[in-house]
Amino acid sequence: MDQINNHVLYVPIRSIHPSELHRGERFPLEKMIRINTEYGETILAYIDYHGTQRKIYLPKSYSDTVTDDGLREINQKQLDIVFVGPHHKTYRYRVEPRE
């Protein structure tokens, strides 16, 4: 019984696709991290999506332009991520101070 009580339950965080978002929608940004995927290096943004933690894989262009120091700086501030909309074959986001 103690083994069951001491077991850490893993609950996966669902990713959200840009098609589920609306233009101009703002979400509190919890943190951003750089990760390696099967498609290469990218930035993963954790957001508060209507009271539930979700993750967004940002386009590769963000990983190419945001440095590790920039990520640390972003993670120390209270910011929102704003969905701008489709852009060519990908999607655009803005990071802004929290309202």
MOPEHU-V652964 format. One record per backbone hydrogen bond with DSSP energy under -0.5 kcal/mol. NH is the residue of the N-H (numbers start at 1). CO is the residue of the C=O. Records with the same first field share a line. If there is no record, write none. Layout:
# MOPEHU-V652964
NH->CO, CO
This chain:
# MOPEHU-V652964
5->1
6->2
7->3, 4
9->7
10->8
11->9
12->10
14->12
16->55
20->17
21->18
24->83
25->22
27->81
29->79
30->28, 46
31->46
33->44
35->42
37->40
40->37
42->35
44->33
45->43, 56
46->31, 44
47->45, 54
48->28
49->47, 52
50->48
52->49
54->47
55->14
56->45
58->43, 56
62->59
63->59
64->60
65->61
66->62
67->65
71->67
72->68
73->69
74->70
75->71
76->72, 73
77->74
79->29, 77
80->96
81->27
82->94
83->25
84->82, 92
85->92
87->90
90->87
92->85
94->82
96->80, 94
98->78
